[in-house]
Structures are given as C-alpha cells and as structure tokens.
Amino acid sequence: MKVNQELLEILRCPACVKEKPGLLEQVREVWLVCTDCGRKYPIVEEIPVLLISEGERWRALPVEDLPVPPPRPE
C-alpha cells in the first residue's frame, strides 16, 4: 500500500515538526520513518498511526526487522 505522494509531502513526524522538518519516508510499504529522529510509524488499514508513543515504540528496531504487516497500536 503506497501512501499518496501528496499526503506524504504533508505528513510530518509529530515529535520533530516544531524544531526540525520531520520528513517521513515510506519503507516496507506499511511504515513511515522520520528522517530526523528515526521514529517509525505503522500504517494500519491504510491509516498512518502518527502517535509519538507508537513511533518511539519502534525507534530502536532496524528497518529491515519491522513487522509486515504491522501490529495494531497498543
């Protein structure tokens, strides 16, 4: 599931957006990764889950180890 390019240009990492660009890059089809801080946000049922707590939960996990499909947020 590819995020619409127009939407991807608008979306920003909620943890970084006040101080940095917070640009998000789509990886593994169902994840958005912040290019500034490395937080990883899942896309669940075609909806990006941009909760800071969710991004922090996956931050230390390497991109190649992210689960596909991602689990539902806790």
VOVO-302193 format. One record per residue (C-alpha): residue in one letter; x negated, y, z negated; residue number from 1. Coordinates in nm, 3 decimals, always signed. Each point is the difference from the previous one (the first is absolute). Layout:
BEGIN
site nudo = A | east = X | north = Y | up = Z | kenu = NUM .
...
//
This chain:
BEGIN
site nudo = M | east = +0.000 | north = +0.000 | up = +0.000 | kenu = 1 .
site nudo = K | east = -0.171 | north = +0.314 | up = +0.119 | kenu = 2 .
site nudo = V | east = +0.085 | north = +0.325 | up = -0.177 | kenu = 3 .
site nudo = N | east = +0.120 | north = +0.266 | up = +0.241 | kenu = 4 .
site nudo = Q | east = -0.296 | north = +0.226 | up = +0.084 | kenu = 5 .
site nudo = E | east = +0.200 | north = +0.317 | up = -0.075 | kenu = 6 .
site nudo = L | east = +0.087 | north = -0.133 | up = -0.346 | kenu = 7 .
site nudo = L | east = -0.359 | north = -0.107 | up = -0.064 | kenu = 8 .
site nudo = E | east = -0.116 | north = +0.356 | up = +0.077 | kenu = 9 .
site nudo = I | east = +0.238 | north = +0.136 | up = -0.266 | kenu = 10 .
site nudo = L | east = -0.055 | north = -0.256 | up = -0.278 | kenu = 11 .
site nudo = R | east = -0.272 | north = +0.072 | up = -0.256 | kenu = 12 .
site nudo = C | east = -0.140 | north = -0.174 | up = -0.306 | kenu = 13 .
site nudo = P | east = +0.200 | north = +0.144 | up = -0.292 | kenu = 14 .
site nudo = A | east = -0.305 | north = -0.021 | up = -0.229 | kenu = 15 .
site nudo = C | east = -0.229 | north = +0.200 | up = +0.230 | kenu = 16 .
site nudo = V | east = +0.220 | north = +0.241 | up = +0.191 | kenu = 17 .
site nudo = K | east = -0.042 | north = +0.295 | up = -0.241 | kenu = 18 .
site nudo = E | east = -0.381 | north = +0.003 | up = +0.019 | kenu = 19 .
site nudo = K | east = -0.094 | north = -0.193 | up = +0.316 | kenu = 20 .
site nudo = P | east = +0.160 | north = -0.082 | up = +0.335 | kenu = 21 .
site nudo = G | east = +0.124 | north = -0.339 | up = -0.128 | kenu = 22 .
site nudo = L | east = +0.020 | north = -0.142 | up = +0.351 | kenu = 23 .
site nudo = L | east = +0.138 | north = -0.351 | up = +0.028 | kenu = 24 .
site nudo = E | east = -0.118 | north = -0.266 | up = +0.242 | kenu = 25 .
site nudo = Q | east = +0.211 | north = -0.305 | up = +0.081 | kenu = 26 .
site nudo = V | east = -0.179 | north = -0.332 | up = -0.047 | kenu = 27 .
site nudo = R | east = +0.109 | north = -0.362 | up = +0.029 | kenu = 28 .
site nudo = E | east = +0.334 | north = +0.124 | up = +0.141 | kenu = 29 .
site nudo = V | east = +0.163 | north = +0.033 | up = -0.345 | kenu = 30 .
site nudo = W | east = -0.238 | north = +0.218 | up = -0.203 | kenu = 31 .
site nudo = L | east = -0.088 | north = +0.370 | up = -0.010 | kenu = 32 .
site nudo = V | east = -0.346 | north = +0.081 | up = -0.136 | kenu = 33 .
site nudo = C | east = -0.104 | north = +0.349 | up = -0.114 | kenu = 34 .
site nudo = T | east = -0.320 | north = +0.107 | up = +0.176 | kenu = 35 .
site nudo = D | east = -0.095 | north = +0.217 | up = -0.301 | kenu = 36 .
site nudo = C | east = +0.057 | north = -0.214 | up = -0.310 | kenu = 37 .
site nudo = G | east = +0.052 | north = -0.352 | up = +0.134 | kenu = 38 .
site nudo = R | east = +0.340 | north = -0.055 | up = -0.159 | kenu = 39 .
site nudo = K | east = +0.203 | north = -0.253 | up = +0.195 | kenu = 40 .
site nudo = Y | east = +0.375 | north = +0.033 | up = +0.044 | kenu = 41 .
site nudo = P | east = +0.213 | north = -0.291 | up = +0.125 | kenu = 42 .
site nudo = I | east = +0.267 | north = +0.029 | up = +0.267 | kenu = 43 .
site nudo = V | east = +0.293 | north = -0.211 | up = -0.122 | kenu = 44 .
site nudo = E | east = +0.294 | north = -0.062 | up = +0.231 | kenu = 45 .
site nudo = E | east = -0.130 | north = +0.275 | up = +0.231 | kenu = 46 .
site nudo = I | east = -0.011 | north = +0.257 | up = -0.285 | kenu = 47 .
site nudo = P | east = -0.334 | north = +0.138 | up = -0.125 | kenu = 48 .
site nudo = V | east = -0.016 | north = -0.028 | up = -0.380 | kenu = 49 .
site nudo = L | east = -0.191 | north = +0.319 | up = -0.085 | kenu = 50 .
site nudo = L | east = -0.003 | north = -0.029 | up = -0.378 | kenu = 51 .
site nudo = I | east = -0.333 | north = +0.092 | up = -0.158 | kenu = 52 .
site nudo = S | east = +0.027 | north = -0.297 | up = -0.237 | kenu = 53 .
site nudo = E | east = +0.047 | north = -0.234 | up = +0.296 | kenu = 54 .
site nudo = G | east = -0.297 | north = +0.149 | up = +0.187 | kenu = 55 .
site nudo = E | east = -0.216 | north = -0.030 | up = -0.311 | kenu = 56 .
site nudo = R | east = +0.102 | north = -0.364 | up = -0.049 | kenu = 57 .
site nudo = W | east = -0.169 | north = -0.099 | up = +0.329 | kenu = 58 .
site nudo = R | east = -0.284 | north = +0.253 | up = +0.002 | kenu = 59 .
site nudo = A | east = -0.285 | north = -0.239 | up = -0.097 | kenu = 60 .
site nudo = L | east = +0.108 | north = -0.277 | up = +0.237 | kenu = 61 .
site nudo = P | east = -0.189 | north = -0.008 | up = +0.332 | kenu = 62 .
site nudo = V | east = +0.219 | north = +0.065 | up = +0.305 | kenu = 63 .
site nudo = E | east = -0.063 | north = -0.347 | up = +0.137 | kenu = 64 .
site nudo = D | east = +0.140 | north = -0.153 | up = -0.322 | kenu = 65 .
site nudo = L | east = +0.329 | north = +0.194 | up = -0.001 | kenu = 66 .
site nudo = P | east = +0.296 | north = -0.239 | up = +0.012 | kenu = 67 .
site nudo = V | east = +0.208 | north = -0.013 | up = +0.316 | kenu = 68 .
site nudo = P | east = +0.287 | north = +0.044 | up = -0.046 | kenu = 69 .
site nudo = P | east = -0.045 | north = +0.214 | up = -0.310 | kenu = 70 .
site nudo = P | east = +0.194 | north = -0.092 | up = -0.313 | kenu = 71 .
site nudo = R | east = +0.282 | north = +0.221 | up = -0.117 | kenu = 72 .
site nudo = P | east = -0.109 | north = +0.281 | up = -0.238 | kenu = 73 .
site nudo = E | east = +0.009 | north = -0.077 | up = -0.370 | kenu = 74 .
//
